[in-house]
Amino acid sequence: MNAQNLVGLTGGIQFPGARYEILHQPQTLQRFLSFQAGVQMKVPFDVNLYFVPAIRYHHRGYNVKLSLPNSLPDVDAIDNSLRIHTIETAFLLQFDLGKKATHTFIRFGPSLESHLTGTERFLKSNGEEVKRPVSFARGNYGKYTANLLAEIGLETGSGWFLYGFYTYGGTNMSNRDYGPSIKLRSFGINIGKFLNSKKIVLDTRNIE
C-alpha cells in the first residue's frame, strides 16, 4: 500500500438548536446562525475507506420558549437563550464514492464534546431579565455530551472539499434531577483545504 495521510483545515456556518423537553413535552425552539472551525486527518484504511479523526471548535446553543415551569434555568423562567463554546473530538469513517481525484463522499461516526464556557439569558414571568455564566456542574448543565455525526460532501483534485453535516446529540445536557431533557442538534455547511493535497493512491497488487 502506497498512501499518504492528509491533514485539512475546515470552517463554516451552522444552525444550532436542541431537542428540548419538559415532562416529555417538546418546547418551542428557534435556531440561530453560528459557526465552527477545526482540523482533521484523512487516513487510508481500505479501498475507498478512510479513518477521519477531527477536532473542532463549535459555538452552540438554543433559544427556547418554556410552556411549563422547571427548575432549570429557573422555576419562573418563560424562555432561555443559551450560548456555549465547545471543543468536539470526532472519530469518523469516510467512504469515497469514486476513484477519480474529484469525487463525492459520505462520513459518519461518534464524537465527544467538551463544554468550555457559556452564557444564558432568560426572562422571568415577573418581567425580570437574568444574564449569567453557564454553570457546568452537578445539578446544572453537563460538562460533556456525546454526538452522532453524518456528513456528505465533495473532494476535488486540488485539495479543496465541501460538505454538509448533521449533528445528533445523543446525551442529555441537563444534570438537574427532574430537570428538562436537552439534547443538542445542529446542521450546516463546511469548506476546507488539505494542506498536503497530493492524491492518495492505494496499490492493492500482490508483491512477488
Buried (B, 14 or more C-beta within 10 A) or exposed (E): EEBBEBEBEBBBEBEBBBBBBBEEEEBEBEBBEBBBBBBBBBBBBEEBEBBBBBEBBBBBBBBBEBEEEBBBBBEBBBBBBBBBBBBBBBEBBBBBEEEEEEBEBBBBBEBBBEBEEBBBBBBBEEEEEBEEEBBBEEEBBBBEBEBEBBBBBBBBEEBBBBBBBBBBBEBBBBBBEEBBBBBBBBBBEBBBBBEEBEEBEBEEEEEE
